[in-house]
């Protein structure tokens, strides 16, 4: 005789709450159906790449020193000159439409989204524009005289939002390089040898002359304010879902498309035996996740 396992009913996992303040409508990302009681993590960041763009218009000004900060988003940043001048002002609009602080040609631009320098070249004309395209999962391009190619790019469990710059410190087919992260030196490696760390992983293959000073950027872009979608907690992930932050309180049929659902997100108690997990989550990881829920979202798990 087949055994019937009764599913967790909506809100059955909640032991106590603080009324409406404890709950939040969330978007469950597509990929799998989730049941009530599922422990959730939010996808916060993604590996990305963004080549230095050329000007579109009548001017010939060059952009250089492009890097990204902790608020970098996937999508297109549009930089538009608002005057005709060798030191013309420009506007900067983020992918989500946010107007960032303005800047000026010839002056280094810095923000928590991106930083760069536009140098005057020829006539810098009102309406000239640059579009910086940040592509999720994109492949970084070497900047310099060499033609080496980058492959196997992935993030580690301690990846930080912002820019990882990989810069050659010698001229050689197997040149040494340094990897600088948002908070300092991550490590060193060599061209043609896979680089592995808890931050970023990649291989830089030799191509042409690999020259001192050549570099490429690995961007870790912030998705929390762009998509902010929730998925089942996964301790092996490196995109933010390895941190448990909420508990789903109703089923979410998200196998083929994203759906809206309600979750307990703060100031509540939940029942341990009514929580549901991905199959790869071990008993020890469940215990650790329960502690993280309390620390991250003041959700206390009771046995």
NUVO-71122 format. One line per 3 residues: number of its first residue (from 0); their letters; for each residue x, y, z of N, C-alpha, C, O. Coordinates in steps of 0.2 Angstrom, whole numbers, plus 5000, padded with zeros to 4 digits. Layout:
BEGIN
NUM> A> X,Y,Z,X,Y,Z,X,Y,Z,X,Y,Z | ... $
//
This chain:
BEGIN
0> XXX> 5004,4994,5000,5000,5000,5000,5004,5006,5000,5009,5007,5004 | 5003,5011,4996,5007,5017,4995,5006,5021,5002,5000,5021,5004 | 5011,5025,5004,5010,5029,5009,5009,5036,5007,5013,5039,5003 $
3> XXX> 5004,5039,5010,5003,5046,5008,5006,5051,5013,5005,5050,5020 | 5010,5056,5011,5013,5061,5015,5009,5067,5014,5009,5070,5009 | 5006,5070,5020,5002,5076,5019,5006,5082,5019,5011,5083,5023 $
6> XXX> 5005,5086,5014,5009,5092,5013,5008,5097,5019,5003,5097,5022 | 5013,5101,5019,5013,5106,5024,5008,5111,5022,5008,5114,5016 | 5003,5113,5026,4998,5118,5024,5000,5125,5025,5005,5126,5028 $
9> XXX> 4997,5129,5021,4999,5136,5021,4999,5139,5028,4994,5138,5032 | 5004,5142,5030,5005,5145,5037,5006,5140,5042,5007,5142,5048 | 5006,5134,5041,5007,5129,5046,5014,5129,5050,5014,5127,5055 $
12> XXX> 5019,5132,5046,5025,5132,5049,5026,5137,5054,5031,5137,5058 | 5022,5142,5054,5022,5148,5059,5020,5146,5066,5014,5144,5066 | 5024,5147,5071,5022,5146,5078,5019,5153,5081,5014,5152,5084 $
15> XXX> 5022,5158,5079,5020,5165,5082,5023,5170,5077,5028,5169,5074 | 5020,5176,5077,5022,5181,5073,5020,5188,5076,5017,5188,5082 | 5022,5193,5073,5020,5200,5075,5015,5203,5070,5016,5209,5069 $
18> XXX> 5010,5199,5068,5005,5202,5063,5008,5203,5057,5013,5200,5055 | 5006,5208,5053,5008,5209,5046,5015,5211,5045,5018,5210,5040 | 5018,5214,5051,5025,5216,5050,5030,5210,5049,5035,5211,5046 $
21> XXX> 5027,5204,5051,5032,5198,5050,5032,5196,5043,5036,5192,5042 | 5027,5198,5039,5026,5195,5032,5028,5199,5027,5028,5206,5028 | 5030,5196,5021,5032,5200,5015,5030,5197,5009,5031,5190,5009 $
24> XXX> 5027,5200,5004,5026,5197,4998,5033,5197,4994,5036,5202,4993 | 5034,5191,4992,5041,5190,4988,5040,5187,4981,5034,5184,4980 | 5045,5187,4977,5045,5184,4971,5049,5178,4971,5055,5178,4972 $
27> XXX> 5046,5172,4970,5050,5166,4969,5052,5165,4962,5048,5165,4957 | 5059,5164,4961,5062,5164,4955,5060,5157,4952,5059,5152,4955 | 5060,5157,4945,5058,5151,4941,5063,5145,4942,5069,5147,4943 $
30> XXX> 5061,5139,4941,5065,5134,4942,5063,5128,4945,5065,5122,4944 | 5059,5129,4950,5056,5123,4954,5050,5125,4958,5049,5131,4960 | 5045,5121,4959,5039,5122,4963,5042,5121,4971,5045,5117,4972 $
33> XXX> 5039,5126,4975,5041,5126,4982,5035,5125,4986,5029,5127,4984 | 5035,5121,4991,5030,5120,4996,5030,5125,5002,5035,5128,5003 | 5024,5125,5005,5024,5129,5011,5029,5127,5016,5030,5121,5017 $
36> XXX> 5033,5131,5020,5038,5129,5024,5045,5129,5021,5050,5128,5025 | 5046,5130,5015,5052,5130,5012,5056,5136,5015,5054,5142,5015 | 5063,5134,5016,5067,5140,5019,5070,5143,5013,5072,5140,5008 $
39> XXX> 5070,5150,5013,5072,5153,5007,5078,5157,5008,5080,5160,5013 | 5082,5158,5002,5087,5163,5002,5086,5168,4996,5082,5166,4991 | 5089,5174,4996,5088,5178,4990,5094,5179,4986,5100,5180,4988 $
42> XXX> 5093,5178,4979,5098,5179,4975,5100,5186,4975,5096,5191,4973 | 5106,5188,4977,5109,5195,4978,5114,5197,4972,5114,5203,4971 | 5118,5192,4970,5123,5194,4965,5125,5189,4960,5123,5183,4961 $
45> XXX> 5128,5191,4955,5130,5187,4949,5136,5189,4946,5138,5195,4946 | 5140,5184,4944,5146,5186,4940,5144,5189,4934,5140,5187,4930 | 5148,5195,4932,5146,5198,4926,5153,5201,4923,5158,5201,4926 $
48> XXX> 5152,5204,4917,5157,5207,4913,5155,5213,4910,5149,5214,4908 | 5159,5218,4909,5157,5224,4905,5164,5227,4902,5168,5230,4905 | 5164,5227,4895,5169,5230,4891,5169,5237,4891,5164,5240,4892 $
51> XXX> 5175,5241,4890,5175,5248,4890,5172,5250,4883,5174,5248,4878 | 5166,5254,4883,5163,5256,4877,5167,5262,4873,5171,5266,4876 | 5165,5263,4867,5167,5268,4863,5162,5274,4863,5156,5272,4864 $
54> XXX> 5163,5280,4861,5159,5285,4861,5154,5284,4855,5156,5282,4850 | 5148,5286,4856,5143,5287,4850,5141,5294,4849,5138,5297,4854 | 5143,5297,4844,5142,5304,4842,5147,5306,4838,5151,5303,4834 $
57> XXX> 5149,5313,4839,5154,5316,4834,5160,5317,4838,5165,5318,4835 | 5161,5316,4844,5167,5317,4848,5171,5310,4848,5169,5305,4845 | 5177,5311,4850,5182,5305,4850,5185,5304,4857,5190,5301,4857 $
60> XXX> 5181,5306,4862,5184,5305,4869,5184,5298,4871,5180,5294,4869 | 5189,5296,4874,5190,5289,4876,5188,5288,4884,5190,5292,4888 | 5185,5282,4885,5184,5280,4892,5189,5276,4894,5191,5271,4890 $
63> XXX> 5191,5276,4900,5197,5272,4903,5195,5271,4911,5191,5274,4914 | 5199,5267,4914,5199,5265,4921,5192,5263,4923,5190,5266,4929 | 5189,5259,4920,5182,5257,4921,5182,5252,4927,5185,5247,4926 $
66> XXX> 5179,5253,4932,5178,5248,4938,5171,5249,4940,5167,5253,4939 | 5169,5244,4945,5162,5244,4947,5162,5243,4955,5167,5240,4958 | 5157,5246,4958,5156,5246,4965,5151,5241,4967,5148,5237,4963 $
69> XXX> 5150,5241,4974,5145,5236,4977,5138,5237,4974,5134,5233,4975 | 5136,5243,4971,5129,5244,4969,5128,5242,4961,5123,5244,4959 | 5134,5240,4958,5133,5239,4951,5128,5234,4949,5126,5229,4953 $
72> XXX> 5124,5236,4944,5118,5232,4942,5119,5229,4935,5123,5231,4931 | 5116,5223,4934,5116,5220,4927,5112,5225,4922,5106,5227,4924 | 5114,5226,4916,5110,5230,4912,5115,5236,4909,5121,5235,4909 $
75> XXX> 5112,5241,4906,5115,5246,4903,5116,5253,4907,5110,5255,4909 | 5122,5255,4908,5123,5262,4911,5124,5267,4905,5128,5265,4901 | 5120,5272,4905,5120,5277,4899,5123,5283,4902,5121,5287,4906 $
78> XXX> 5129,5285,4899,5132,5291,4901,5132,5296,4895,5134,5295,4889 | 5129,5302,4896,5127,5307,4890,5130,5313,4892,5128,5316,4897 | 5133,5316,4887,5136,5323,4888,5130,5328,4887,5126,5328,4883 $
81> XXX> 5130,5333,4892,5125,5338,4892,5127,5345,4890,5123,5350,4891 | 5133,5345,4887,5136,5351,4885,5141,5350,4879,5143,5344,4879 | 5143,5355,4875,5148,5354,4871,5154,5358,4873,5154,5364,4873 $
84> XXX> 5159,5354,4876,5165,5358,4879,5170,5352,4880,5169,5346,4880 | 5176,5354,4881,5182,5350,4882,5181,5347,4889,5184,5342,4891 | 5177,5351,4893,5176,5348,4900,5169,5348,4901,5166,5349,4907 $
87> XXX> 5165,5345,4896,5158,5345,4896,5155,5341,4902,5158,5336,4904 | 5150,5343,4905,5146,5339,4910,5143,5333,4907,5141,5333,4901 | 5142,5328,4911,5138,5322,4908,5133,5319,4913,5135,5320,4919 $
90> XXX> 5128,5316,4911,5123,5313,4916,5125,5305,4915,5128,5303,4911 | 5123,5302,4921,5124,5295,4921,5117,5292,4924,5115,5293,4929 | 5115,5287,4920,5108,5284,4922,5110,5276,4922,5112,5273,4918 $
93> XXX> 5107,5273,4928,5109,5266,4930,5103,5262,4926,5098,5265,4923 | 5105,5255,4925,5100,5251,4922,5093,5251,4924,5088,5250,4920 | 5092,5252,4931,5085,5253,4933,5082,5260,4933,5076,5261,4935 $
96> XXX> 5085,5264,4929,5083,5271,4928,5085,5276,4933,5083,5282,4932 | 5088,5274,4938,5090,5279,4943,5096,5284,4940,5100,5282,4937 | 5095,5290,4941,5099,5295,4939,5105,5296,4945,5104,5297,4950 $
99> XXX> 5111,5294,4943,5117,5294,4947,5120,5301,4947,5118,5305,4943 | 5124,5303,4951,5127,5310,4951,5131,5311,4945,5133,5306,4941 | 5130,5317,4943,5133,5319,4936,5141,5320,4937,5144,5320,4942 $
102> XXX> 5144,5320,4931,5151,5321,4931,5154,5325,4925,5150,5329,4922 | 5160,5326,4924,5163,5330,4919,5169,5327,4916,5173,5323,4919 | 5169,5328,4909,5175,5326,4905,5182,5328,4908,5182,5334,4910 $
105> XXX> 5186,5324,4909,5193,5326,4911,5194,5325,4919,5199,5326,4921 | 5188,5323,4922,5188,5322,4929,5186,5315,4931,5181,5313,4929 | 5190,5312,4935,5188,5305,4937,5181,5305,4940,5180,5308,4945 $
108> XXX> 5177,5300,4937,5170,5299,4940,5170,5293,4945,5173,5288,4943 | 5167,5294,4951,5167,5289,4956,5160,5289,4958,5157,5294,4960 | 5157,5282,4959,5151,5281,4962,5151,5274,4965,5155,5270,4964 $
111> XXX> 5146,5272,4969,5145,5266,4971,5143,5261,4966,5143,5255,4967 | 5141,5263,4960,5139,5259,4954,5145,5258,4950,5147,5252,4949 | 5148,5263,4947,5154,5262,4943,5158,5268,4943,5156,5274,4945 $
114> XXX> 5164,5268,4941,5169,5273,4941,5173,5273,4935,5174,5267,4932 | 5175,5278,4932,5178,5279,4925,5181,5286,4924,5180,5290,4928 | 5185,5286,4919,5187,5293,4917,5186,5294,4909,5187,5289,4905 $
117> XXX> 5183,5299,4907,5182,5301,4900,5187,5307,4899,5187,5312,4902 | 5191,5305,4894,5196,5310,4892,5194,5314,4886,5191,5311,4881 | 5195,5320,4885,5193,5324,4880,5197,5322,4873,5203,5320,4873 $
120> XXX> 5193,5321,4868,5196,5319,4861,5192,5323,4856,5186,5321,4855 | 5195,5327,4853,5192,5331,4847,5186,5335,4850,5187,5338,4856 | 5181,5336,4847,5175,5339,4849,5170,5335,4854,5168,5330,4851 $
123> XXX> 5170,5337,4860,5165,5333,4864,5159,5337,4864,5158,5343,4866 | 5154,5334,4861,5147,5337,4859,5141,5335,4863,5141,5329,4865 | 5137,5340,4864,5131,5339,4867,5127,5333,4864,5126,5332,4858 $
126> XXX> 5125,5328,4868,5122,5322,4866,5126,5316,4864,5124,5310,4864 | 5133,5317,4864,5137,5311,4863,5136,5307,4869,5135,5309,4875 | 5137,5300,4868,5135,5295,4874,5139,5289,4874,5142,5287,4869 $
129> XXX> 5140,5286,4880,5143,5280,4881,5138,5275,4884,5134,5277,4888 | 5138,5269,4882,5134,5264,4885,5138,5258,4888,5141,5254,4884 | 5138,5258,4894,5142,5253,4898,5137,5247,4899,5132,5248,4903 $
132> XXX> 5138,5241,4896,5134,5236,4896,5136,5230,4901,5142,5227,4899 | 5133,5229,4906,5135,5224,4911,5131,5218,4910,5125,5218,4911 | 5135,5213,4908,5131,5207,4906,5132,5201,4911,5138,5199,4912 $
135> XXX> 5127,5198,4913,5127,5193,4918,5130,5187,4915,5128,5185,4909 | 5135,5184,4918,5138,5178,4915,5143,5180,4910,5145,5175,4906 | 5144,5186,4908,5148,5188,4903,5156,5186,4904,5158,5185,4909 $
138> XXX> 5159,5186,4898,5166,5184,4898,5171,5190,4898,5170,5195,4894 | 5175,5191,4903,5179,5197,4904,5184,5198,4898,5186,5192,4895 | 5186,5204,4895,5190,5205,4890,5197,5208,4892,5196,5213,4896 $
141> XXX> 5202,5205,4890,5209,5208,4892,5210,5215,4890,5208,5217,4884 | 5212,5220,4894,5213,5227,4892,5221,5228,4892,5224,5227,4897 | 5224,5230,4886,5231,5230,4885,5233,5228,4878,5229,5229,4874 $
144> XXX> 5239,5226,4878,5242,5224,4872,5242,5217,4870,5242,5215,4864 | 5241,5213,4875,5240,5206,4874,5233,5204,4871,5229,5208,4871 | 5233,5198,4869,5226,5195,4866,5224,5189,4870,5221,5185,4867 $
147> XXX> 5226,5188,4876,5224,5182,4880,5217,5182,4881,5214,5187,4881 | 5215,5176,4882,5207,5175,4883,5206,5172,4890,5210,5168,4893 | 5200,5174,4893,5198,5172,4899,5193,5166,4899,5188,5167,4895 $
150> XXX> 5193,5161,4903,5188,5156,4903,5187,5153,4910,5191,5155,4914 | 5182,5149,4910,5180,5146,4917,5179,5151,4923,5181,5149,4928 | 5176,5156,4921,5175,5161,4927,5169,5159,4931,5164,5158,4929 $
153> XXX> 5170,5159,4938,5165,5157,4942,5166,5161,4949,5172,5163,4950 | 5161,5161,4953,5162,5165,4960,5163,5160,4965,5161,5154,4965 | 5167,5161,4970,5168,5157,4976,5163,5159,4982,5159,5164,4981 $
156> XXX> 5163,5156,4987,5158,5157,4993,5159,5164,4996,5155,5166,5000 | 5165,5167,4995,5166,5173,4999,5167,5179,4994,5170,5184,4995 | 5164,5178,4988,5164,5183,4983,5161,5190,4986,5156,5189,4989 $
159> XXX> 5164,5195,4984,5161,5202,4987,5159,5206,4981,5161,5205,4975 | 5154,5210,4982,5151,5215,4977,5156,5219,4975,5160,5222,4979 | 5157,5221,4968,5162,5225,4966,5166,5222,4960,5164,5218,4956 $
162> XXX> 5172,5225,4960,5177,5223,4955,5183,5219,4957,5186,5220,4962 | 5184,5213,4954,5190,5209,4955,5195,5211,4949,5193,5209,4943 | 5200,5214,4950,5205,5216,4944,5211,5211,4944,5214,5210,4949 $
165> XXX> 5212,5208,4938,5217,5203,4937,5222,5207,4933,5221,5208,4927 | 5228,5208,4936,5233,5212,4932,5240,5209,4932,5243,5206,4937 | 5243,5208,4925,5249,5205,4924,5255,5209,4927,5255,5215,4927 $
168> XXX> 5259,5206,4931,5265,5209,4934,5272,5208,4930,5277,5210,4933 | 5271,5205,4925,5277,5203,4921,5275,5202,4913,5269,5201,4912 | 5280,5202,4909,5279,5201,4902,5281,5194,4900,5287,5193,4900 $
171> XXX> 5277,5189,4899,5279,5182,4898,5273,5178,4896,5267,5180,4898 | 5274,5173,4893,5268,5168,4891,5265,5165,4897,5260,5162,4897 | 5269,5165,4902,5267,5162,4909,5267,5167,4914,5269,5165,4920 $
174> XXX> 5266,5173,4912,5267,5179,4917,5263,5178,4924,5258,5175,4924 | 5266,5181,4929,5263,5181,4935,5258,5187,4935,5258,5192,4932 | 5252,5186,4938,5247,5191,4939,5245,5191,4946,5245,5186,4950 $
177> XXX> 5242,5197,4948,5239,5198,4955,5231,5199,4954,5229,5201,4949 | 5228,5196,4959,5221,5197,4959,5219,5201,4965,5220,5200,4971 | 5216,5207,4963,5214,5212,4968,5207,5212,4969,5203,5213,4964 $
180> XXX> 5204,5211,4975,5197,5211,4976,5194,5218,4978,5199,5222,4979 | 5188,5219,4980,5185,5225,4982,5189,5227,4989,5189,5233,4990 | 5191,5222,4993,5194,5224,4999,5202,5222,5000,5204,5221,5005 $
183> XXX> 5205,5221,4994,5212,5220,4994,5214,5214,4990,5210,5211,4986 | 5221,5212,4991,5224,5207,4987,5220,5200,4989,5220,5198,4995 | 5218,5196,4984,5215,5190,4985,5221,5184,4984,5221,5179,4988 $
186> XXX> 5225,5185,4979,5231,5181,4978,5234,5182,4971,5233,5187,4968 | 5239,5177,4970,5243,5178,4964,5242,5172,4960,5240,5166,4962 | 5243,5172,4953,5243,5166,4949,5247,5167,4943,5251,5172,4942 $
189> XXX> 5247,5162,4938,5251,5163,4932,5246,5162,4926,5242,5158,4926 | 5248,5165,4920,5245,5164,4914,5245,5157,4912,5250,5153,4913 | 5240,5154,4910,5240,5147,4907,5239,5142,4913,5239,5136,4912 $
192> XXX> 5238,5144,4919,5237,5140,4925,5230,5142,4928,5229,5148,4930 | 5226,5137,4929,5219,5139,4932,5220,5142,4939,5224,5140,4943 | 5217,5148,4940,5217,5151,4947,5211,5149,4951,5205,5150,4948 $
195> XXX> 5211,5147,4957,5206,5145,4961,5206,5149,4968,5212,5149,4971 | 5201,5151,4970,5200,5154,4977,5193,5154,4979,5189,5152,4976 | 5192,5156,4985,5185,5157,4988,5182,5163,4986,5176,5164,4988 $
198> XXX> 5185,5167,4982,5182,5173,4979,5180,5172,4972,5174,5173,4970 | 5185,5171,4967,5184,5170,4960,5189,5165,4958,5194,5163,4960 | 5186,5162,4952,5190,5156,4949,5190,5158,4941,5185,5160,4938 $
201> XXX> 5196,5156,4938,5196,5158,4931,5203,5155,4928,5207,5152,4932 | 5203,5155,4921,5209,5153,4918,5211,5159,4913,5206,5160,4909 | 5217,5161,4913,5219,5166,4908,5224,5163,4903,5229,5161,4905 $
204> XXX> 5222,5162,4897,5226,5158,4892,5230,5163,4888,5228,5169,4887 | 5236,5161,4887,5241,5165,4883,5239,5167,4876,5236,5162,4873 | 5239,5173,4874,5237,5175,4867,5242,5181,4865,5241,5186,4868 $
207> XXX> 5246,5180,4860,5250,5185,4858,5255,5187,4864,5257,5183,4867 | 5257,5193,4864,5262,5195,4869,5258,5197,4876,5254,5202,4876 | 5259,5193,4881,5256,5195,4887,5260,5200,4891,5266,5198,4893 $
210> XXX> 5258,5206,4892,5262,5211,4894,5261,5214,4901,5255,5214,4903 | 5266,5216,4904,5266,5219,4910,5260,5225,4910,5261,5229,4906 | 5256,5225,4915,5251,5230,4915,5244,5228,4912,5239,5231,4913 $
213> XXX> 5244,5223,4907,5238,5220,4905,5233,5218,4910,5236,5216,4916 | 5227,5219,4910,5222,5217,4915,5215,5215,4912,5214,5217,4907 | 5211,5212,4917,5204,5212,4915,5200,5212,4922,5203,5211,4927 $
216> XXX> 5194,5213,4921,5190,5214,4927,5184,5209,4927,5181,5207,4922 | 5183,5206,4933,5178,5201,4935,5173,5205,4939,5175,5208,4944 | 5167,5206,4937,5162,5210,4940,5157,5206,4944,5155,5201,4941 $
219> XXX> 5156,5208,4950,5151,5204,4954,5146,5210,4955,5146,5214,4959 | 5140,5209,4951,5135,5214,4951,5129,5212,4956,5128,5206,4958 | 5126,5217,4958,5121,5217,4964,5114,5216,4960,5112,5220,4956 $
222> XXX> 5111,5210,4962,5105,5209,4959,5099,5210,4964,5093,5210,4962 | 5101,5211,4970,5096,5212,4976,5091,5217,4974,5085,5217,4975 | 5093,5223,4971,5088,5229,4970,5085,5228,4963,5081,5233,4961 $
225> XXX> 5087,5224,4959,5085,5223,4952,5080,5218,4951,5074,5219,4949 | 5082,5212,4953,5077,5206,4953,5075,5204,4960,5069,5203,4961 | 5080,5203,4965,5078,5202,4972,5074,5195,4972,5069,5195,4977 $
228> XXX> 5075,5191,4968,5070,5185,4968,5073,5179,4973,5079,5179,4975 | 5068,5176,4976,5070,5171,4981,5069,5164,4978,5066,5162,4974 | 5074,5160,4981,5074,5153,4979,5075,5148,4985,5076,5151,4991 $
231> XXX> 5075,5142,4985,5076,5138,4990,5083,5139,4993,5088,5139,4989 | 5084,5139,4999,5090,5140,5002,5095,5134,5000,5093,5128,5000 | 5101,5136,4998,5106,5131,4995,5113,5133,4998,5116,5137,4996 $
234> XXX> 5115,5129,5003,5121,5130,5006,5127,5130,5002,5133,5132,5003 | 5127,5127,4996,5132,5126,4991,5132,5132,4986,5137,5132,4982 | 5127,5136,4986,5127,5141,4981,5132,5147,4983,5135,5147,4988 $
237> XXX> 5133,5151,4978,5138,5157,4979,5134,5163,4976,5138,5168,4974 | 5128,5164,4976,5124,5169,4973,5120,5173,4978,5116,5177,4976 | 5120,5171,4984,5116,5174,4990,5111,5169,4993,5109,5170,4998 $
240> XXX> 5109,5164,4989,5104,5160,4991,5107,5155,4996,5104,5151,4999 | 5114,5155,4998,5117,5151,5003,5116,5154,5010,5118,5151,5015 | 5112,5160,5010,5110,5163,5017,5103,5163,5017,5099,5166,5014 $
243> XXX> 5100,5159,5022,5093,5158,5024,5091,5165,5027,5093,5168,5031 | 5085,5168,5024,5083,5174,5026,5075,5174,5027,5072,5179,5030 | 5071,5169,5025,5064,5169,5025,5061,5162,5025,5065,5157,5023 $
246> XXX> 5055,5161,5026,5052,5155,5026,5045,5156,5022,5041,5160,5024 | 5044,5152,5017,5038,5152,5013,5032,5150,5017,5033,5145,5020 | 5027,5153,5016,5021,5151,5020,5015,5149,5016,5010,5147,5019 $
249> XXX> 5016,5148,5010,5011,5146,5005,5015,5142,4999,5020,5144,4997 | 5011,5138,4996,5015,5134,4990,5016,5139,4984,5012,5144,4984 | 5021,5138,4981,5023,5143,4975,5025,5138,4969,5030,5135,4969 $
252> XXX> 5020,5138,4964,5021,5134,4958,5026,5138,4953,5024,5142,4948 | 5033,5138,4954,5037,5142,4951,5042,5138,4946,5047,5140,4944 | 5039,5132,4944,5044,5127,4940,5045,5131,4933,5051,5130,4931 $
255> XXX> 5041,5134,4930,5042,5137,4924,5042,5144,4923,5044,5147,4918 | 5040,5148,4928,5040,5155,4928,5040,5158,4935,5037,5154,4940 | 5042,5164,4936,5042,5167,4943,5035,5168,4945,5031,5170,4941 $
258> XXX> 5034,5168,4952,5027,5169,4955,5028,5173,4961,5033,5173,4964 | 5023,5176,4963,5022,5180,4969,5020,5175,4975,5016,5171,4973 | 5022,5176,4981,5020,5172,4986,5021,5176,4993,5025,5181,4993 $
261> XXX> 5019,5173,4998,5020,5176,5005,5025,5172,5009,5025,5166,5009 | 5029,5176,5012,5034,5173,5016,5034,5176,5023,5033,5182,5024 | 5036,5173,5028,5038,5176,5035,5045,5178,5034,5050,5174,5033 $
264> XXX> 5046,5185,5035,5053,5187,5034,5056,5190,5040,5062,5192,5040 | 5053,5191,5045,5056,5194,5051,5051,5193,5058,5045,5192,5057 | 5054,5194,5063,5050,5194,5070,5045,5188,5070,5039,5190,5071 $
267> XXX> 5047,5182,5070,5043,5177,5070,5046,5170,5073,5052,5170,5074 | 5042,5166,5075,5044,5159,5077,5041,5154,5072,5036,5154,5070 | 5046,5149,5070,5043,5144,5065,5045,5137,5068,5049,5136,5073 $
270> XXX> 5041,5132,5066,5042,5125,5069,5047,5121,5064,5046,5121,5058 | 5052,5119,5068,5057,5115,5064,5054,5109,5060,5057,5108,5054 | 5050,5106,5063,5047,5100,5059,5043,5101,5053,5040,5097,5050 $
273> XXX> 5041,5108,5053,5037,5110,5047,5041,5114,5042,5038,5116,5037 | 5047,5114,5043,5051,5117,5038,5053,5112,5032,5054,5106,5034 | 5054,5114,5026,5056,5110,5021,5062,5113,5017,5063,5119,5017 $
276> XXX> 5066,5108,5015,5073,5109,5012,5074,5106,5006,5071,5101,5004 | 5079,5109,5002,5082,5105,4996,5085,5099,4998,5087,5098,5004 | 5085,5094,4994,5087,5087,4995,5095,5087,4997,5097,5083,5001 $
279> XXX> 5099,5092,4995,5106,5092,4996,5108,5095,5003,5114,5095,5005 | 5103,5097,5007,5104,5100,5013,5105,5095,5019,5100,5091,5020 | 5111,5095,5022,5112,5090,5027,5109,5092,5034,5107,5098,5035 $
282> XXX> 5109,5087,5038,5106,5089,5045,5110,5094,5049,5107,5099,5052 | 5117,5094,5048,5121,5099,5051,5120,5106,5048,5120,5111,5051 | 5119,5106,5041,5117,5112,5038,5111,5115,5040,5110,5121,5040 $
285> XXX> 5106,5111,5041,5099,5113,5044,5100,5117,5050,5097,5122,5052 | 5104,5114,5055,5105,5117,5061,5109,5124,5060,5107,5129,5064 | 5113,5124,5056,5117,5130,5055,5112,5135,5052,5112,5141,5053 $
288> XXX> 5108,5133,5047,5103,5138,5044,5098,5140,5049,5096,5146,5049 | 5096,5136,5054,5092,5139,5059,5095,5144,5063,5091,5149,5065 | 5101,5144,5064,5105,5149,5068,5105,5155,5064,5105,5161,5066 $
291> XXX> 5106,5154,5057,5107,5160,5053,5100,5164,5052,5100,5170,5051 | 5095,5160,5052,5088,5163,5051,5087,5168,5057,5085,5174,5056 | 5089,5166,5063,5089,5170,5069,5093,5176,5068,5091,5182,5070 $
294> XXX> 5099,5175,5066,5104,5181,5065,5102,5186,5060,5102,5192,5060 | 5100,5183,5054,5098,5187,5048,5092,5190,5048,5091,5196,5046 | 5087,5187,5051,5080,5189,5050,5076,5189,5057,5070,5190,5056 $
297> XXX> 5079,5188,5062,5076,5187,5069,5070,5182,5068,5064,5183,5071 | 5071,5177,5064,5066,5171,5064,5069,5166,5068,5074,5163,5067 | 5065,5164,5074,5068,5159,5078,5065,5152,5077,5058,5152,5076 $
300> XXX> 5069,5147,5076,5066,5140,5074,5066,5136,5081,5070,5136,5085 | 5059,5134,5082,5058,5130,5088,5057,5123,5086,5054,5121,5081 | 5060,5118,5090,5059,5111,5089,5052,5109,5093,5050,5103,5092 $
//
